[in-house]
Structure formats: structure tokens, C-alpha cells
Amino acid sequence: MPVRAFYSRLSMLPGRVAVSLLMLCAFYGASLPAAEVYGLYDAESPVAGSGAAERNSAIRDAFGKVLVKLTGDSRIAARKSLAADLGNASRYVQQYRYQALPAAGSGEQADRLLQVSFDKIETDRLLHSRGLPIWNANRPSVLLWVGEERQGKRRLLNPDIDTDVRLALDQVAAERGLPLLLPLMDLEDQGQMQVADIWGNFENNIRAASRRYAPDLILTGRLSRVDKNLWRGYWRLYYGDSQRNWNNEADTRNALTVDALQSAANSLADRFAPLKEERSLSTVRLRVAGIDSLSDYAAVLELLASQNSLERVVVSSVEPNAVVYDLHGQGGVAALERELGLGGLIEADPGAAMQPDVAVIPVDLYYRMR
């Protein structure tokens, strides 16, 4: 849809609703209608007993799980720069409670879960201070179609029948904060999707069968049992008009599908929450105050899109009358200061940094509407 037509349709919505919708749109190749993920600051960890030492160890483990969900980096807890913060994880706890597990026998085996909720503001402040990204709660949904082959026979996996696979995938999706969609495999799905479509990579059929779920991305997998202790997978991730293909091996079917979903989550995290040391472009965070209407938002976005030094503009957050952007490009802060004042649309607002109602996330440049 042309940009002007897009804004025209949005202008028919209430202003606050329109701005909320626009918050999900980022100049990242293509705009995705993301799904909102809940519980990003919550995690649980098995624990034996309720003593302070056991509780602190479980809190540390839960905090590591939360950091994985927030940053998208599955190895974040192993970073040396966070070792002290993980050791002091209790200071970020908002609340916790125990949940008993079924009797598991004697010994030191965990007999309960510690469910922990961490403080969002303090956790975000920690990650920003360490220069780590935060993947916001609006994330692209992934629809997963999987076919398997055993002894020359092929079939599509059914979440209601292959419950072991479904439960394993649900756990990974929860751990990574990934909106996962699994097909119903009802009569409509059975009529539209055949296992041959997966094996032949028939994209048109796959996309047509997926349309009812309105996913942002589609992941397909072909699982083949090579021998008793070896499965091999062939995976394809459809993202807009692009694709990513890869293979993997594991000793079980569950391990194969879990590894594939982890790989897909890593790919999305690299795209939507790249680590600073992995970025080829410098990133500058800009806050523009005084954006009170859809036309203001569109005008600022058009101004940013016209900057030759910028290669990508991402909406980081929306405040009551301001928008914060992550600007990825060459030249850094100095170059942007020279360019943004041109045209008379916005002007520098250095005093905004001292205002108490400004968001806690660090900002490099403060501007306001003229």
C-alpha cells in the first residue's frame, strides 16, 4: 500500500489508536503487524527447599531467563559484564512465590517452582546502562508447519496428536518470548495443506494455507528419521519476500524441532534487537516532543526517511506527546544535529533531558516540534 494511502486510512481512526498502531511500524525493510508478548519480566526456576541460599540461586536463574527474553540473546547470562548483576539479581525482584511440584522422591531434587516477577523499570535501566538492546513486547508471530518421514511414509504433524512436540515448542516459545502459532489441522487445514507442499517447498500453497492465521513469518520443517538415534531436519523461514534455509540433526524429533525454533528466535533477535558490537551502523536515539497528531507523526517520519545518512529508522517507544526513535546510520550524533534542523519542522530541545516525566531510557538527541 502506498504511504499516503496508509496514512489516509489511519487518519480515520482515533488519534491515540492511530499513533499506537504506528508505533508498531518500523522502517525495517517491511512493516510487520506484530503480536504483543506478555510476561517478559516473569520467569520461574525449580528449587529444592525454601532457604535463602536456594531462593537466591533460583532468583539468579530466573533473572537470566528474563534477560534472554528481553534481549533475544540466548547466551546473555554467560556475558562476563553481567556476572555481578546476575549475582545481585535479588535487587531487581518485584515479587516472588512458590508453587509445589508433584512428589518426586527424596534427595535434593527440586520439589517446587519459584515464580519471580522482576521490576521492569530497574531491569530496563540495567540493560541500557550495559549497552544491551531491549526487544520490545511487540514481536512478529511465527506459524510453524512440520512434516515428518518415517520408513518411507510422510505426514503432517498435528498439535493435538503430537503433544510431546507441541509442549516442547510451547516451552521454547515462552522462554524466548516468541509468539508461536501452531495450525489447528482441522478440515480446512487438511484441505489446503498437504505434506507434499512442505516436501516440495511449494510456497504459494504454503502461504495460501497460512493466510487464515495471519502470521508475520512462516516456518516450515521436514523431519526425516535416518536411524534409531538420528533425525535430520530441513527448515525454511519465510519472512516477507525473503527466505532463510538451514539443516540440523538431533537424536530425537523433539530436539530437532526445538533447535529449529531456537534458531528462528535467534534470527529474529539479530534483526530486531541487534547487539551493539554486531551493528555495522552507529545508532542514535532521538526523542521528538510535541507530536500530538497523526499528521505530526507522518511529517517527522518523512523527515527522518529523507536523511541520506540514515539507513534505518525504528520506533523505540511512544510517550503521551513524544516519540522516541532509534536511528541507524553513518555519521553519528554530530551529523544528525546538522541535518535535523533543516526544513524548520523540529528544533533542538536540550532542556527536555531534565524534565521529570521524560522516559528513563537514555536519549542522545532531544528535539521538539516547532
Kinemage of the C-alpha trace (Angstrom):
@kinemage 1
@onewidth
@group {chain A} dominant
@subgroup {mainchain}
@vectorlist {calphas} color= white
{ca met a 1} P 0.000 0.000 0.000
{ca pro a 2} L 1.384 3.481 -0.838
{ca val a 3} L 2.476 5.504 2.171
{ca arg a 4} L -0.056 8.275 1.573
{ca ala a 5} L -2.915 5.755 1.336
{ca phe a 6} L -1.698 4.100 4.520
{ca tyr a 7} L -1.769 7.397 6.419
{ca ser a 8} L -5.130 8.261 4.868
{ca arg a 9} L -6.714 5.106 6.244
{ca leu a 10} L -5.121 5.554 9.645
{ca ser a 11} L -6.381 9.133 9.812
{ca met a 12} L -9.925 7.763 10.047
{ca leu a 13} L -9.035 6.139 13.397
{ca pro a 14} L -8.994 7.972 16.751
{ca gly a 15} L -5.686 9.787 17.163
{ca arg a 16} L -4.372 7.740 20.091
{ca val a 17} L -5.315 4.454 18.378
{ca ala a 18} L -3.604 5.527 15.166
{ca val a 19} L -0.416 6.508 16.957
{ca ser a 20} L -0.432 3.169 18.813
{ca leu a 21} L -0.670 1.341 15.502
{ca leu a 22} L 2.098 3.424 14.030
{ca met a 23} L 4.282 2.554 16.995
{ca leu a 24} L 4.455 -0.987 15.622
{ca cys a 25} L 5.746 0.173 12.267
{ca ala a 26} L 9.488 0.496 11.722
{ca phe a 27} L 11.422 1.285 8.583
{ca tyr a 28} L 12.986 -2.151 8.654
{ca gly a 29} L 12.523 -3.302 5.111
{ca ala a 30} L 8.850 -4.056 5.615
{ca ser a 31} L 6.421 -3.220 8.396
{ca leu a 32} L 5.112 -6.189 10.370
{ca pro a 33} L 1.804 -6.342 12.296
{ca ala a 34} L 3.445 -7.732 15.425
{ca ala a 35} L 1.811 -9.644 18.294
{ca glu a 36} L 2.146 -8.425 21.870
{ca val a 37} L 4.022 -10.752 24.211
{ca tyr a 38} L 3.183 -10.812 27.910
{ca gly a 39} L 5.262 -11.992 30.858
{ca leu a 40} L 8.614 -10.801 29.560
{ca tyr a 41} L 9.651 -9.829 33.098
{ca asp a 42} L 8.429 -13.075 34.675
{ca ala a 43} L 10.244 -16.402 34.958
{ca glu a 44} L 10.306 -19.482 37.119
{ca ser a 45} L 13.032 -21.780 38.344
{ca pro a 46} L 12.917 -25.163 40.086
{ca val a 47} L 14.203 -25.127 43.656
{ca ala a 48} L 14.734 -27.619 46.466
{ca gly a 49} L 13.551 -26.121 49.731
{ca ser a 50} L 12.786 -22.537 50.668
{ca gly a 51} L 16.030 -21.466 52.330
{ca ala a 52} L 17.699 -18.177 51.443
{ca ala a 53} L 20.594 -19.797 49.580
{ca glu a 54} L 18.288 -21.943 47.438
{ca arg a 55} L 15.974 -18.989 46.816
{ca asn a 56} L 18.789 -16.638 45.751
{ca ser a 57} L 20.163 -19.259 43.365
{ca ala a 58} L 16.726 -19.721 41.809
{ca ile a 59} L 16.243 -15.945 41.524
{ca arg a 60} L 19.562 -15.665 39.694
{ca asp a 61} L 18.485 -18.423 37.302
{ca ala a 62} L 15.091 -16.762 36.734
{ca phe a 63} L 16.739 -13.377 36.122
{ca gly a 64} L 18.960 -14.948 33.473
{ca lys a 65} L 15.845 -16.319 31.757
{ca val a 66} L 14.220 -12.879 31.783
{ca leu a 67} L 17.319 -11.298 30.253
{ca val a 68} L 17.190 -13.873 27.449
{ca lys a 69} L 13.593 -12.911 26.689
{ca leu a 70} L 14.294 -9.184 26.841
{ca thr a 71} L 17.484 -9.068 24.781
{ca gly a 72} L 16.786 -12.004 22.482
{ca asp a 73} L 20.299 -13.294 23.162
{ca ser a 74} L 20.177 -16.934 24.300
{ca arg a 75} L 23.721 -16.639 25.691
{ca ile a 76} L 23.226 -13.345 27.537
{ca ala a 77} L 23.655 -14.878 31.003
{ca ala a 78} L 27.177 -16.003 30.103
{ca arg a 79} L 28.408 -12.453 29.438
{ca lys a 80} L 31.155 -11.506 31.884
{ca ser a 81} L 29.888 -7.930 32.044
{ca leu a 82} L 26.649 -9.188 33.636
{ca ala a 83} L 28.157 -11.599 36.148
{ca ala a 84} L 27.917 -9.168 39.072
{ca asp a 85} L 24.388 -8.120 38.101
{ca leu a 86} L 23.209 -11.717 37.974
{ca gly a 87} L 24.805 -12.315 41.345
{ca asn a 88} L 22.801 -9.369 42.658
{ca ala a 89} L 19.564 -10.400 40.923
{ca ser a 90} L 17.504 -10.113 44.122
{ca arg a 91} L 17.622 -6.304 43.953
{ca tyr a 92} L 15.539 -6.405 40.738
{ca val a 93} L 12.796 -8.646 42.175
{ca gln a 94} L 9.320 -7.166 42.364
{ca gln a 95} L 7.646 -10.229 43.871
{ca tyr a 96} L 8.001 -13.986 44.072
{ca arg a 97} L 6.034 -17.025 45.192
{ca tyr a 98} L 6.471 -20.773 45.443
{ca gln a 99} L 4.459 -23.413 43.625
{ca ala a 100} L 4.628 -27.013 44.811
{ca leu a 101} L 5.621 -29.706 42.331
{ca pro a 102} L 4.296 -33.277 42.429
{ca ala a 103} L 6.189 -35.508 44.855
{ca ala a 104} L 9.447 -36.511 43.178
{ca gly a 105} L 11.032 -38.707 45.838
{ca ser a 106} L 13.751 -37.993 48.364
{ca gly a 107} L 17.107 -36.315 47.974
{ca glu a 108} L 17.953 -32.829 46.786
{ca gln a 109} L 15.700 -32.943 43.735
{ca ala a 110} L 13.592 -29.809 43.237
{ca asp a 111} L 10.203 -30.066 44.909
{ca arg a 112} L 8.790 -26.680 43.966
{ca leu a 113} L 8.990 -23.820 41.486
{ca leu a 114} L 9.967 -20.290 42.414
{ca gln a 115} L 7.937 -17.905 40.262
{ca val a 116} L 9.573 -14.483 40.088
{ca ser a 117} L 8.450 -11.134 38.667
{ca phe a 118} L 11.179 -8.555 38.097
{ca asp a 119} L 10.852 -4.778 38.137
{ca lys a 120} L 10.539 -3.503 34.580
{ca ile a 121} L 11.993 -0.028 35.116
{ca glu a 122} L 15.033 -1.218 37.035
{ca thr a 123} L 15.696 -4.129 34.696
{ca asp a 124} L 15.442 -1.874 31.646
{ca arg a 125} L 17.742 0.634 33.285
{ca leu a 126} L 20.295 -2.106 33.895
{ca leu a 127} L 20.275 -3.276 30.292
{ca his a 128} L 20.540 0.264 28.942
{ca ser a 129} L 23.441 1.012 31.270
{ca arg a 130} L 25.242 -2.070 29.951
{ca gly a 131} L 24.632 -1.046 26.341
{ca leu a 132} L 22.364 -4.033 25.706
{ca pro a 133} L 19.266 -3.968 23.495
{ca ile a 134} L 15.711 -4.489 24.710
{ca trp a 135} L 13.390 -6.242 22.300
{ca asn a 136} L 10.000 -4.676 22.973
{ca ala a 137} L 6.825 -6.659 23.617
{ca asn a 138} L 5.515 -6.246 20.066
{ca arg a 139} L 7.104 -9.142 18.217
{ca pro a 140} L 6.459 -10.917 14.916
{ca ser a 141} L 4.365 -14.072 15.168
{ca val a 142} L 5.669 -17.331 13.673
{ca leu a 143} L 3.425 -20.021 12.205
{ca leu a 144} L 5.014 -23.470 12.183
{ca trp a 145} L 4.184 -26.276 9.734
{ca val a 146} L 6.099 -29.531 10.195
{ca gly a 147} L 6.076 -32.757 8.199
{ca glu a 148} L 7.845 -35.967 9.128
{ca glu a 149} L 9.020 -39.049 7.253
{ca arg a 150} L 9.411 -42.493 8.845
{ca gln a 151} L 10.073 -45.695 6.975
{ca gly a 152} L 9.104 -44.065 3.695
{ca lys a 153} L 5.794 -42.670 4.994
{ca arg a 154} L 5.137 -38.951 5.324
{ca arg a 155} L 2.578 -36.963 7.287
{ca leu a 156} L 1.963 -33.511 8.736
{ca leu a 157} L 2.386 -33.170 12.495
{ca asn a 158} L -0.823 -32.408 14.385
{ca pro a 159} L -0.509 -30.428 17.662
{ca asp a 160} L -3.452 -32.348 19.149
{ca ile a 161} L -1.834 -35.702 18.390
{ca asp a 162} L 1.877 -34.908 18.637
{ca thr a 163} L 1.521 -33.387 22.077
{ca asp a 164} L 5.139 -34.028 23.047
{ca val a 165} L 6.328 -31.824 20.204
{ca arg a 166} L 3.728 -29.160 20.966
{ca leu a 167} L 4.658 -28.967 24.649
{ca ala a 168} L 8.377 -28.738 23.824
{ca leu a 169} L 7.721 -25.942 21.314
{ca asp a 170} L 5.435 -24.059 23.702
{ca gln a 171} L 8.173 -24.117 26.327
{ca val a 172} L 10.778 -22.698 23.938
{ca ala a 173} L 8.368 -20.011 22.737
{ca ala a 174} L 7.707 -18.981 26.336
{ca glu a 175} L 11.416 -18.960 27.192
{ca arg a 176} L 12.276 -16.786 24.182
{ca gly a 177} L 9.204 -14.525 24.287
{ca leu a 178} L 8.226 -15.604 20.786
{ca pro a 179} L 4.578 -15.526 19.610
{ca leu a 180} L 4.227 -19.062 18.209
{ca leu a 181} L 1.247 -20.169 16.132
{ca leu a 182} L 0.522 -23.844 15.500
{ca pro a 183} L -2.008 -24.913 12.864
{ca leu a 184} L -5.311 -26.390 14.012
{ca met a 185} L -5.056 -29.180 11.448
{ca asp a 186} L -8.834 -29.145 11.120
{ca leu a 187} L -10.703 -29.934 7.900
{ca glu a 188} L -9.801 -26.543 6.415
{ca asp a 189} L -6.086 -27.057 7.041
{ca gln a 190} L -6.223 -30.632 5.782
{ca gly a 191} L -7.912 -29.434 2.623
{ca gln a 192} L -5.412 -26.655 1.937
{ca met a 193} L -2.073 -28.024 3.162
{ca gln a 194} L -0.568 -31.351 2.137
{ca val a 195} L 2.673 -32.883 3.323
{ca ala a 196} L 3.812 -32.747 -0.311
{ca asp a 197} L 3.651 -28.939 -0.116
{ca ile a 198} L 6.231 -28.992 2.681
{ca trp a 199} L 8.468 -31.526 0.930
{ca gly a 200} L 8.296 -29.679 -2.370
{ca asn a 201} L 8.599 -26.188 -0.837
{ca phe a 202} L 5.506 -25.107 -2.763
{ca glu a 203} L 5.486 -21.545 -1.493
{ca asn a 204} L 2.178 -20.442 -2.989
{ca asn a 205} L 0.307 -23.329 -1.366
{ca ile a 206} L 2.062 -22.792 1.950
{ca arg a 207} L 1.232 -19.093 2.012
{ca ala a 208} L -2.380 -19.735 0.991
{ca ala a 209} L -2.895 -22.279 3.766
{ca ser a 210} L -1.260 -19.924 6.282
{ca arg a 211} L -3.387 -16.906 5.416
{ca arg a 212} L -6.161 -17.755 7.883
{ca tyr a 213} L -3.679 -17.401 10.777
{ca ala a 214} L -2.333 -14.004 9.590
{ca pro a 215} L 1.239 -14.789 10.702
{ca asp a 216} L 4.135 -12.384 10.303
{ca leu a 217} L 6.501 -15.236 9.443
{ca ile a 218} L 6.100 -18.847 8.367
{ca leu a 219} L 8.482 -21.616 9.414
{ca thr a 220} L 8.302 -24.990 7.679
{ca gly a 221} L 10.202 -28.137 8.560
{ca arg a 222} L 10.825 -31.553 7.019
{ca leu a 223} L 11.853 -34.175 9.569
{ca ser a 224} L 13.396 -37.459 8.426
{ca arg a 225} L 14.324 -40.335 10.685
{ca val a 226} L 17.699 -41.579 9.456
{ca asp a 227} L 18.156 -44.330 12.040
{ca lys a 228} L 17.179 -45.162 15.621
{ca asn a 229} L 19.186 -42.331 17.176
{ca leu a 230} L 19.362 -39.787 14.370
{ca trp a 231} L 16.839 -37.340 12.954
{ca arg a 232} L 17.601 -34.797 10.260
{ca gly a 233} L 15.660 -31.585 9.643
{ca tyr a 234} L 15.364 -29.218 6.691
{ca trp a 235} L 13.915 -25.824 7.568
{ca arg a 236} L 12.700 -22.770 5.688
{ca leu a 237} L 11.730 -19.432 7.250
{ca tyr a 238} L 9.528 -17.188 5.089
{ca tyr a 239} L 9.901 -13.533 6.065
{ca gly a 240} L 8.191 -11.102 3.702
{ca asp a 241} L 9.658 -11.798 0.288
{ca ser a 242} L 12.855 -13.277 1.699
{ca gln a 243} L 13.697 -16.778 2.893
{ca arg a 244} L 16.267 -18.439 5.099
{ca asn a 245} L 17.109 -22.140 4.762
{ca trp a 246} L 19.119 -24.401 7.065
{ca asn a 247} L 19.544 -28.021 8.151
{ca asn a 248} L 20.051 -29.613 11.552
{ca glu a 249} L 20.465 -33.014 13.181
{ca ala a 250} L 19.469 -34.413 16.588
{ca asp a 251} L 18.861 -37.709 18.294
{ca thr a 252} L 15.122 -37.105 18.788
{ca arg a 253} L 12.286 -35.465 16.922
{ca asn a 254} L 11.598 -33.086 19.793
{ca ala a 255} L 15.221 -31.949 19.982
{ca leu a 256} L 15.191 -31.295 16.251
{ca thr a 257} L 12.106 -29.046 16.329
{ca val a 258} L 13.225 -27.244 19.488
{ca asp a 259} L 16.605 -26.474 17.924
{ca ala a 260} L 14.896 -25.096 14.809
{ca leu a 261} L 12.636 -22.775 16.810
{ca gln a 262} L 15.650 -21.583 18.819
{ca ser a 263} L 17.441 -20.824 15.552
{ca ala a 264} L 14.434 -18.877 14.246
{ca ala a 265} L 14.279 -16.902 17.505
{ca asn a 266} L 17.985 -16.078 17.185
{ca ser a 267} L 17.436 -14.794 13.645
{ca leu a 268} L 14.600 -12.524 14.748
{ca ala a 269} L 16.564 -11.228 17.722
{ca asp a 270} L 19.518 -10.406 15.467
{ca arg a 271} L 17.160 -8.374 13.315
{ca phe a 272} L 15.004 -6.622 15.902
{ca ala a 273} L 17.393 -6.349 18.872
{ca pro a 274} L 20.940 -6.462 17.497
{ca leu a 275} L 23.782 -6.222 19.963
{ca lys a 276} L 25.802 -3.030 19.585
{ca glu a 277} L 29.021 -4.819 18.778
{ca glu a 278} L 27.238 -6.632 15.954
{ca arg a 279} L 25.867 -3.490 14.313
{ca ser a 280} L 27.604 -2.249 11.224
{ca leu a 281} L 25.908 1.133 11.644
{ca ser a 282} L 26.057 3.572 14.516
{ca thr a 283} L 22.823 4.066 16.447
{ca val a 284} L 21.496 7.361 17.755
{ca arg a 285} L 18.368 7.643 19.895
{ca leu a 286} L 16.191 10.674 19.123
{ca arg a 287} L 13.222 11.950 21.126
{ca val a 288} L 10.811 14.351 19.453
{ca ala a 289} L 8.281 16.067 21.735
{ca gly a 290} L 5.095 17.800 20.701
{ca ile a 291} L 3.833 15.036 18.408
{ca asp a 292} L 0.121 15.352 19.115
{ca ser a 293} L -1.465 14.145 15.888
{ca leu a 294} L -1.100 11.642 13.097
{ca ser a 295} L -0.009 14.394 10.712
{ca asp a 296} L 2.821 15.358 13.100
{ca tyr a 297} L 3.936 11.746 13.282
{ca ala a 298} L 3.859 11.353 9.498
{ca ala a 299} L 5.783 14.594 8.968
{ca val a 300} L 8.587 13.597 11.346
{ca leu a 301} L 8.803 10.119 9.864
{ca glu a 302} L 9.034 11.637 6.374
{ca leu a 303} L 11.806 13.982 7.578
{ca leu a 304} L 13.800 11.104 9.025
{ca ala a 305} L 13.289 8.963 5.941
{ca ser a 306} L 14.702 11.769 3.793
{ca gln a 307} L 18.044 11.844 5.638
{ca asn a 308} L 20.753 10.394 3.423
{ca ser a 309} L 22.896 9.456 6.400
{ca leu a 310} L 20.205 7.159 7.809
{ca glu a 311} L 19.681 3.635 6.576
{ca arg a 312} L 17.016 2.566 9.065
{ca val a 313} L 14.559 4.261 11.427
{ca val a 314} L 12.949 2.235 14.222
{ca val a 315} L 10.249 3.498 16.592
{ca ser a 316} L 11.598 2.677 20.057
{ca ser a 317} L 8.723 3.932 22.214
{ca val a 318} L 5.727 6.263 22.256
{ca glu a 319} L 5.037 8.679 25.124
{ca pro a 320} L 1.863 10.753 25.633
{ca asn a 321} L 3.115 13.569 23.360
{ca ala a 322} L 6.500 12.372 22.152
{ca val a 323} L 8.049 9.583 20.097
{ca val a 324} L 11.491 8.049 20.611
{ca tyr a 325} L 13.299 6.758 17.521
{ca asp a 326} L 16.376 4.585 17.083
{ca leu a 327} L 18.260 5.977 14.078
{ca his a 328} L 20.745 3.649 12.388
{ca gly a 329} L 23.183 5.250 10.008
{ca gln a 330} L 26.581 6.767 9.378
{ca gly a 331} L 28.000 9.909 10.944
{ca gly a 332} L 26.615 9.681 14.476
{ca val a 333} L 25.169 12.477 16.584
{ca ala a 334} L 27.090 15.381 15.039
{ca ala a 335} L 25.931 14.604 11.519
{ca leu a 336} L 22.311 14.288 12.595
{ca glu a 337} L 22.356 17.571 14.505
{ca arg a 338} L 23.429 19.328 11.312
{ca glu a 339} L 20.643 17.726 9.280
{ca leu a 340} L 17.615 17.554 11.569
{ca gly a 341} L 17.261 21.313 11.995
{ca leu a 342} L 16.884 21.835 8.250
{ca gly a 343} L 13.387 22.484 6.970
{ca gly a 344} L 12.057 24.082 10.150
{ca leu a 345} L 9.912 21.128 11.251
{ca ile a 346} L 11.711 20.336 14.511
{ca glu a 347} L 14.239 22.140 16.701
{ca ala a 348} L 16.680 21.162 19.444
{ca asp a 349} L 15.168 20.881 22.931
{ca pro a 350} L 18.134 20.324 25.285
{ca gly a 351} L 16.119 21.193 28.384
{ca ala a 352} L 13.907 18.133 27.898
{ca ala a 353} L 16.535 15.877 29.430
{ca met a 354} L 15.880 17.476 32.834
{ca gln a 355} L 12.107 17.056 32.780
{ca pro a 356} L 10.879 14.511 35.367
{ca asp a 357} L 8.259 12.937 33.074
{ca val a 358} L 10.735 12.005 30.339
{ca ala a 359} L 11.164 8.248 29.830
{ca val a 360} L 14.006 6.545 31.704
{ca ile a 361} L 15.634 5.158 28.579
{ca pro a 362} L 18.765 7.076 27.608
{ca val a 363} L 18.418 9.514 24.700
{ca asp a 364} L 21.163 11.093 22.603
{ca leu a 365} L 19.204 13.941 20.985
{ca tyr a 366} L 16.170 15.830 22.292
{ca tyr a 367} L 14.021 17.741 19.776
{ca arg a 368} L 10.538 19.241 19.689
{ca met a 369} L 8.012 20.254 17.043
{ca arg a 370} L 8.330 23.920 16.039
